[in-house]
Amino acid sequence: MILSTSGVCVGGCAAIVDSGTSLLAGPTAVVTEINHAIGAEGVVSAECKEVVSQYGDLIWQLLVSGVGLFFY
């Protein structure tokens, strides 16, 4: 069922919605538009913002000092 179009996918595009979860998969631009329309935020975006808010200063200091981080 198509209620309206955003114009993002000329000729249509596919998306998957699992109503048993909060996951939505599809073209990034379309998923972003849907999230914005319903007031949601992507999980990766939220997690990234959390990491930056907690460790942003440390990350920046390490980047400008030239220190490389390696995890084994």
N, C-alpha and C positions, 0 to 999 in steps of 0.2 A: 504494500500500500504506500503510495507516494502522496504526502499531504502538500508538500511544497518543495521547491528546489533552492539550493544555495548557489547554484551555478559553478560549484567547485569541480564537479565531475561531469564534463560534457558527455552526453550519451549514457549517463548513469555510472554508478560504481557499487561495489559490494561492501557490506559490513556484516559483522556477526555480533549478535547480542544474546547473552545467556541470562535470562531473567532470574536464574537462581543465584547469580553472583552480581557483583558491581562492575564486572569487566565489560569493556566495549572495545572492539577491534575494527579497524578500517583505515582509510587514508588519513594521515596525520591532520591535514587541514580540516577534514570533515569531523573527526573525533574532537578536535579542539573547538570547533564551532558548536558542536553538540554540548560539550562540557560547559562552554561559556553560557549557552542558552539555558541550561538547567542549573547553573550555579555550582558546578562540580569542578574539581581540579584533578588532573591526572596524577596517578600514584607516583610515577617517576619524578614528575615536577615537584610534588609535595616533598618527596624524600630528598631530592636535590636541594631544595630550599632549606630543609632542616639541617642538612650537612653543612651548607654554607653559613647558616646562622650560628651553628655551634663551633665550626672550625675554620671559618673564612679567614680570620686574621692569621692563624697558624699556616694555613695553606698558602696564603699570599707571601708570608715571610719566607717559607721554604722555597717557593717559586723564585722570588727575587734574589735569594741567597745562592741559588744554583744547586741546592741540595736535591738529590734524586731519592725518591722513595721506592724501595723494592720489597715486595712481599713474597715470601716463599712458602 
